[in-house]
Amino acid sequence: MTNANSNLSAEEKDPVQDAGADTKPVEAKLAAALGKQPPHGNPLMGHKFGADPYALVYDDRVYLYMTGDVLEHDGAGEIKENSYSSINKLHLISSSDLMNWTDHGAIAVAGPQGAATWATQSWAPAAAHKVIDGQDRFFLYFANNATSIGVLTSDSPEGPWVDPIGKPLITRQTPGVEAVTWLFDPAVLVDDDGEAYIYFGGGVPEGQFAEPNTARVMRLGPDMTSVVGTAEVIPAPYMFENSGINKVNGQYYYTYCSNFYDGVREEGSPRAGEIIYMTSDNPMGPWTYQGSILKNPMHFFGVGGNNHHAIFEFRDSWYIAYHAQTLSKAMGVAKGYRSTHLNPVEFDAASGLIQEIAASYEGVPQLQSFDPYAPTRGVTMAWNAGITTEAAAEPARTQVADIQTGDWVAQASVDFGEGAKTFRAWLAGAGAGGTIELRLSSAEGESIGALEVPALASGETVELTAEVSGASGTHDLYLVFQGAPEAELFRLAAWQFER
């Protein structure tokens, strides 16, 4: 199949398409969705990986920042276990309805081409927003392997991102972190009074699986790019990794992943790789252990690995973003390549305790219908088959690429109202040209129109329109691409219906 991850250049595309058989025969057969199957919401993407999710809610959208897992190959070209050693980018998607997600592409973080040239890897991001001197500022924290934590800044949740200090924010020389085994997995809380805190750490010192004492909390400076004082120990039982922090009704919730100790555990202790939590009346503690809320992905999806999450509130409801190897399992290469999922979170009204969470392929309900009359980036989709995404020029920043005959993208619950008259699309080359079929409910559903696209030269862009009919009410919308067999047809930058 030809699904691939977007990256900064064609050479750097995550080669998801290299795993498994080609789903596109010479005949114009429809490509099959992989991993994320309609009408399910999980995993959130079927064309790329994204691990260690962290949520930022801003301007009525949820932004998810993720570790940029990419397939690794051995000398014979076979996919091997994920070593995480080559990950120097983060992936970003966003949504206003939690079903249709916009792929904002890759954020180049570490290495010579990244914002933080001093870093070698970028893992497990955390994002925060704070108004400073009357201006919205955004902060992206990341782990440089397990040795230090860096920070990037921007005036937009989408970037571009810069390194404001030119060095790590937290290192082994930072007071209070000398005994932390793994200096990574940050989480950040900006409290109601404007004070900010960073939570991080992990690892299990020899023989200390029940009380690792490797979790830390530390104050951030008013600028969010400095730390204040000494990091304090969070006495998190069975700590492994993945700090999370939330404030709900005045109570602080510190969440994390339990370790994988395979010996005898005390009665009532969490099982391996579960999300567990503690509570406090103060962001710095003391903390009270409460128990487990999310079992390991193996319990739900039949494929295990580590468990990494972030809990967030959106439109008065709470959700958990977490990863599992569902896409890589569907590809037949469940070797440590993770994909982000969403499910609801419920709090007990009386006690404030978090209720046990059930992970699923179904995901969460779509919060609102999709507006086809607003300009829409081509990379905004609920489901897809066969395509990749890639970086593009402004204003799109990303676009749908590697489009061949039978590929498609789809949006969930599109509300056409009383009816659409015209479909408009912005496309780019190079490509042989072809047709965009507009279909309702499925890739083989009712046709409401078709847009003919001419052959385009490299770098050429074009705006085209087509008449449509029968587009009224609310339906899933499928953009099905057809053209010459085995040819790359065009690139889709954006589209819009008109009444």
SELUMGU-297381 format. One line per 4 residues: for each residue z, x negated, y of C-alpha. Coordinates in nm, 3 decimals, decimal comma, padded with zeros to 5 digits, m for minus. Example, Ala and Ser with C-alpha at 12.3 -4.5 7.8 and 13.67 -1.06 7.14 Angstrom:
2
00,780 m01,230 m00,450; 00,714 m01,367 m00,106
END
This chain:
499
00,000 00,000 00,000; m00,045 m00,111 00,357; 00,280 m00,024 00,530; 00,411 m00,316 00,735
00,669 m00,392 00,996; 00,577 m00,442 01,360; 00,630 m00,788 01,497; 00,505 m00,994 01,785
00,185 m01,113 01,622; m00,031 m01,028 01,324; 00,089 m01,341 01,149; 00,451 m01,230 01,182
00,409 m00,873 01,055; 00,665 m00,787 00,790; 00,441 m00,778 00,482; 00,568 m00,456 00,325
00,207 m00,388 00,233; 00,205 m00,690 00,002; 00,443 m00,524 m00,243; 00,299 m00,295 m00,506
m00,043 m00,149 m00,562; m00,285 m00,048 m00,286; m00,255 00,325 m00,227; m00,599 00,351 m00,065
m00,891 00,358 m00,309; m01,248 00,325 m00,186; m01,272 00,704 m00,175; m01,124 00,870 00,134
m00,811 00,964 m00,054; m00,497 01,034 00,147; m00,241 00,757 00,149; 00,099 00,844 00,003
00,423 00,833 00,201; 00,658 00,569 00,068; 01,036 00,573 00,093; 01,062 00,851 00,350
00,916 01,166 00,200; 00,857 01,491 00,393; 01,066 01,689 00,471; 01,349 01,435 00,431
01,498 01,245 00,722; 01,611 00,936 00,528; 01,534 00,653 00,543; 01,447 00,676 00,909
01,130 00,465 00,871; 00,880 00,431 00,590; 00,669 00,152 00,741; 00,928 m00,120 00,807
01,280 m00,230 00,722; 01,586 m00,218 00,946; 01,939 m00,320 00,845; 02,289 m00,333 00,994
02,225 m00,043 01,237; 02,411 m00,006 01,565; 02,374 00,299 01,791; 02,361 00,324 02,169
02,334 00,668 02,332; 02,174 00,669 02,675; 01,981 00,926 02,879; 01,987 01,184 02,599
01,838 00,944 02,342; 01,983 00,750 02,051; 01,875 00,387 02,032; 01,925 00,211 01,699
01,926 m00,169 01,695; 01,882 m00,324 01,352; 01,857 m00,656 01,175; 01,486 m00,729 01,124
01,464 m00,770 00,748; 01,129 m00,918 00,640; 00,995 m00,977 00,292; 01,030 m01,333 00,165
00,798 m01,490 m00,093; 00,835 m01,779 m00,336; 00,579 m02,054 m00,394; 00,380 m01,829 m00,624
00,359 m01,555 m00,363; 00,608 m01,328 m00,540; 00,868 m01,137 m00,340; 01,210 m01,297 m00,382
01,567 m01,201 m00,297; 01,638 m01,163 00,072; 01,803 m01,483 00,194; 01,834 m01,356 00,556
01,769 m01,716 00,666; 01,440 m01,641 00,843; 01,554 m01,337 01,040; 01,527 m01,416 01,412
01,429 m01,073 01,545; 01,594 m00,736 01,580; 01,419 m00,402 01,536; 01,460 m00,108 01,774
01,385 00,262 01,729; 01,495 00,565 01,932; 01,496 00,943 01,909; 01,600 01,251 02,104
01,598 01,484 01,800; 01,710 01,254 01,512; 01,397 01,327 01,307; 01,103 01,192 01,509
01,161 00,822 01,583; 00,982 00,593 01,827; 00,925 00,239 01,701; 00,985 00,006 01,995
00,894 m00,296 01,786; 01,071 m00,626 01,748; 01,308 m00,797 01,990; 01,256 m01,173 01,974
01,614 m01,303 01,982; 01,656 m01,645 01,822; 01,451 m01,963 01,802; 01,198 m02,127 02,035
01,016 m01,797 02,101; 01,333 m01,592 02,140; 01,555 m01,510 02,435; 01,839 m01,722 02,289
01,667 m02,050 02,210; 01,995 m02,208 02,098; 02,028 m01,962 01,806; 01,862 m01,986 01,464
01,918 m01,631 01,336; 01,987 m01,284 01,471; 02,190 m01,055 01,247; 02,393 m00,735 01,280
02,350 m00,637 01,646; 02,584 m00,438 01,869; 02,473 m00,272 02,193; 02,665 m00,151 02,497
02,596 00,007 02,835; 02,803 m00,037 03,148; 02,751 00,039 03,516; 02,816 m00,280 03,712
02,792 m00,283 04,092; 02,627 00,059 04,076; 02,353 m00,057 03,837; 02,298 00,035 03,472
02,327 m00,278 03,261; 02,268 m00,311 02,887; 02,415 m00,571 02,655; 02,295 m00,673 02,311
02,535 m00,878 02,099; 02,418 m01,051 01,782; 02,537 m01,287 01,512; 02,384 m01,631 01,484
02,417 m01,654 01,108; 02,796 m01,649 01,050; 02,876 m01,928 01,294; 02,872 m01,771 01,642
02,803 m01,456 01,843; 02,558 m01,437 02,132; 02,479 m01,184 02,404; 02,159 m01,074 02,578
02,124 m00,852 02,884; 01,869 m00,610 03,025; 01,830 m00,333 03,282; 01,683 m00,106 03,013
01,785 m00,019 02,656; 01,432 m00,122 02,553; 01,444 m00,462 02,722; 01,305 m00,707 02,807
01,612 m00,909 02,713; 01,736 m01,238 02,857; 02,018 m01,475 02,768; 02,253 m01,472 03,071
02,473 m01,763 02,965; 02,239 m01,988 02,765; 02,491 m02,044 02,488; 02,705 m01,850 02,236
02,960 m01,603 02,368; 03,205 m01,667 02,080; 03,226 m01,990 01,877; 03,473 m02,170 01,651
03,629 m02,308 01,969; 03,711 m01,961 02,103; 04,092 m01,911 02,092; 04,207 m01,713 01,790
03,896 m01,739 01,572; 03,952 m02,074 01,404; 04,051 m01,912 01,073; 03,769 m01,653 01,065
03,554 m01,716 00,758; 03,242 m01,540 00,888; 03,202 m01,529 01,263; 02,965 m01,234 01,284
02,908 m00,854 01,279; 03,017 m00,763 01,634; 03,104 m00,414 01,760; 03,176 m00,332 02,124
03,379 m00,060 02,294; 03,367 00,015 02,666; 03,680 00,223 02,717; 03,727 00,513 02,956
03,893 00,283 03,211; 03,597 00,040 03,206; 03,777 m00,224 03,004; 03,565 m00,360 02,719
03,653 m00,506 02,379; 03,458 m00,687 02,109; 03,543 m00,663 01,738; 03,404 m00,907 01,483
03,468 m01,127 01,181; 03,465 m01,111 00,805; 03,485 m01,305 00,483; 03,746 m01,348 00,214
03,949 m01,670 00,198; 04,025 m01,789 m00,154; 04,281 m01,563 m00,322; 04,323 m01,332 m00,019
04,101 m01,039 m00,117; 04,373 m00,779 m00,042; 04,469 m00,929 00,295; 04,185 m01,149 00,421
04,301 m01,139 00,785; 03,950 m01,229 00,902; 03,888 m00,934 01,140; 03,939 m00,992 01,512
03,948 m00,802 01,843; 03,913 m00,965 02,184; 03,881 m00,851 02,543; 03,549 m00,887 02,718
03,532 m00,988 03,082; 03,420 m00,740 03,350; 03,071 m00,895 03,333; 03,049 m00,820 02,956
02,916 m01,174 02,904; 03,251 m01,354 02,883; 03,567 m01,322 02,677; 03,924 m01,313 02,800
04,240 m01,450 02,637; 04,286 m01,496 02,264; 04,130 m01,303 01,978; 04,391 m01,095 01,795
04,404 m01,042 01,417; 04,324 m00,696 01,285; 04,517 m00,680 00,954; 04,239 m00,493 00,777
04,308 m00,455 00,402; 04,022 m00,562 00,172; 03,813 m00,669 00,470; 03,465 m00,798 00,392
03,242 m00,750 00,701; 03,085 m00,499 00,944; 03,323 m00,410 01,225; 03,282 m00,068 01,386
03,481 00,087 01,671; 03,502 00,439 01,815; 03,735 00,637 02,037; 03,777 01,003 01,948
04,025 01,232 02,127; 04,228 00,936 02,248; 04,248 00,775 01,902; 04,079 00,444 01,817
03,898 00,414 01,484; 03,824 00,069 01,342; 03,580 00,092 01,052; 03,456 m00,182 00,819
03,319 m00,264 00,473; 03,549 m00,342 00,181; 03,504 m00,662 m00,015; 03,353 m00,704 m00,359
03,652 m00,852 m00,542; 03,597 m00,771 m00,910; 03,952 m00,824 m01,032; 04,233 m00,572 m01,067
04,286 m00,376 m00,748; 04,604 m00,203 m00,640; 04,622 00,172 m00,692; 04,473 00,349 m00,392
04,272 00,049 m00,280; 03,905 00,097 m00,193; 03,628 00,021 m00,436; 03,373 m00,252 m00,370
03,138 m00,215 m00,076; 03,281 00,105 00,073; 03,321 00,191 00,442; 03,694 00,218 00,510
03,895 00,256 00,830; 04,212 00,214 01,032; 04,344 00,398 01,338; 04,544 00,305 01,645
04,662 00,441 01,978; 04,551 00,118 02,147; 04,216 m00,068 02,130; 04,402 m00,390 02,042
04,625 m00,229 01,779; 04,864 m00,208 01,594; 04,654 m00,040 01,323; 04,728 00,202 01,041
04,513 00,194 00,729; 04,365 00,535 00,639; 04,124 00,490 00,347; 03,762 00,517 00,241
03,497 00,741 00,402; 03,160 00,629 00,256; 03,099 00,505 m00,096; 02,860 00,220 m00,171
02,489 00,314 m00,157; 02,472 00,270 m00,537; 02,669 00,594 m00,572; 02,406 00,796 m00,385
02,076 00,616 m00,431; 02,108 00,418 m00,752; 02,071 00,087 m00,570; 02,366 m00,110 m00,434
02,419 m00,413 m00,214; 02,630 m00,448 00,094; 02,728 m00,150 00,309; 02,688 m00,165 00,687
02,734 00,120 00,932; 02,786 00,246 01,288; 02,941 00,578 01,390; 02,828 00,747 01,712
02,848 01,076 01,901; 02,535 01,256 02,017; 02,524 01,602 02,175; 02,884 01,683 02,077
02,835 01,594 01,709; 02,919 01,277 01,521; 02,689 01,078 01,294; 02,693 00,765 01,083
02,402 00,523 01,067; 02,408 00,300 00,759; 02,165 00,107 00,545; 02,052 00,123 00,184
01,770 m00,028 m00,018; 01,579 00,299 m00,060; 01,244 00,185 00,082; 01,248 m00,141 m00,110
01,350 00,050 m00,423; 01,049 00,278 m00,376; 00,835 m00,033 m00,342; 00,979 m00,176 m00,663
01,138 m00,472 m00,483; 01,507 m00,379 m00,437; 01,600 m00,738 m00,361; 01,821 m00,705 m00,055
01,577 m00,546 00,193; 01,755 m00,264 00,372; 01,658 00,057 00,557; 01,860 00,266 00,803
01,977 00,623 00,724; 02,171 00,895 00,910; 02,423 01,153 00,792; 02,683 01,374 00,967
03,045 01,274 01,023; 03,327 01,530 01,034; 03,683 01,485 01,162; 03,972 01,697 01,036
04,074 01,913 01,331; 04,446 01,891 01,256; 04,495 01,529 01,149; 04,199 01,358 01,314
04,116 01,187 00,986; 03,752 01,122 00,901; 03,630 01,336 00,613; 03,446 01,173 00,323
03,079 01,129 00,403; 02,795 01,216 00,166; 02,487 00,997 00,199; 02,156 01,161 00,113
01,779 01,147 00,143; 01,790 01,479 00,333; 01,959 01,321 00,636; 02,055 01,531 00,937
01,901 01,847 01,089; 01,641 01,804 01,362; 01,819 01,884 01,688; 01,527 02,033 01,879
01,159 02,104 01,838; 00,909 01,838 01,938; 00,714 01,886 02,264; 00,344 01,807 02,209
00,263 01,857 02,577; 00,457 01,550 02,687; 00,287 01,209 02,663; 00,377 01,071 02,320
00,360 00,714 02,198; 00,152 00,682 01,885; 00,447 00,508 01,718; 00,664 00,821 01,749
00,674 00,981 01,406; 00,882 01,150 01,142; 00,671 01,036 00,846; 00,370 00,817 00,787
00,153 00,660 00,520; m00,050 00,343 00,513; m00,007 00,232 00,875; 00,176 m00,051 01,046
00,290 m00,091 01,405; 00,236 m00,386 01,635; 00,313 m00,508 01,985; 00,085 m00,380 02,260
00,034 m00,411 02,633; 00,224 m00,198 02,883; 00,306 00,083 02,904; 00,298 00,157 02,531
00,454 m00,176 02,421; 00,386 m00,080 02,060; 00,097 00,097 01,889; m00,011 00,216 01,546
m00,224 m00,047 01,372; m00,388 m00,129 01,038; m00,535 00,222 01,035; m00,772 00,280 00,743
m00,927 00,592 00,602; m00,672 00,828 00,447; m00,377 00,695 00,647; m00,171 00,934 00,857
00,127 00,981 01,087; 00,325 01,303 01,129; 00,572 01,465 01,368; 00,829 01,722 01,257
00,870 02,073 01,405; 00,612 02,052 01,682; 00,634 02,356 01,913; 00,287 02,449 02,042
00,415 02,769 02,200; 00,136 03,018 02,270; m00,130 02,762 02,193; m00,291 02,427 02,272
m00,644 02,390 02,407; m00,707 02,015 02,418; m00,596 01,701 02,236; m00,606 01,375 02,431
m00,558 01,029 02,280; m00,549 00,671 02,403; m00,695 00,421 02,156; m00,771 00,051 02,135
m00,991 m00,187 01,933; m01,105 m00,380 01,746; m01,218 m00,125 01,492; m01,508 00,050 01,327
m01,417 00,389 01,473; m01,361 00,711 01,283; m01,199 01,051 01,313; m00,847 01,176 01,386
m00,806 01,505 01,200; m00,532 01,729 01,341; m00,364 01,927 01,065; m00,063 02,158 01,041
00,220 02,147 00,786; 00,072 01,872 00,565; m00,192 01,601 00,557; m00,418 01,851 00,382
m00,307 02,152 00,583; m00,490 02,378 00,825; m00,724 02,191 01,059; m00,689 02,266 01,430
m00,942 02,011 01,551; m01,076 01,660 01,519; m01,125 01,371 01,759; m01,423 01,139 01,708
m01,352 00,775 01,793; m01,639 00,530 01,849; m01,640 00,169 01,733; m01,428 m00,042 01,969
m01,447 m00,410 02,052; m01,143 m00,634 02,050; m00,929 m00,555 02,352; m01,128 m00,246 02,444
m00,932 00,069 02,529; m01,055 00,426 02,557; m00,921 00,771 02,647; m01,079 01,057 02,450
m01,035 01,434 02,430; m01,121 01,703 02,177; m01,100 02,083 02,178; m00,842 02,240 01,943
m00,784 02,595 01,820; m00,523 02,766 01,608; m00,240 02,544 01,735; 00,039 02,789 01,817
00,397 02,833 01,706; 00,604 02,556 01,545; 00,463 02,336 01,268; 00,478 01,982 01,140
00,177 01,800 01,288; m00,027 01,548 01,089; m00,271 01,305 01,249; m00,497 01,208 00,958
m00,731 00,912 01,003; m01,074 00,909 00,838; m01,361 00,664 00,850; m01,557 00,403 00,662
m01,387 00,283 00,341; m01,191 m00,043 00,362; m01,256 m00,078 00,735; m00,993 m00,098 01,006
m01,073 00,203 01,224; m00,887 00,169 01,556; m00,537 00,146 01,704; m00,348 00,448 01,834
m00,152 00,392 02,154; m00,059 00,744 02,269; m00,155 01,111 02,255; m00,088 01,444 02,425
m00,187 01,809 02,384; m00,275 02,028 02,680; m00,231 02,403 02,706
END
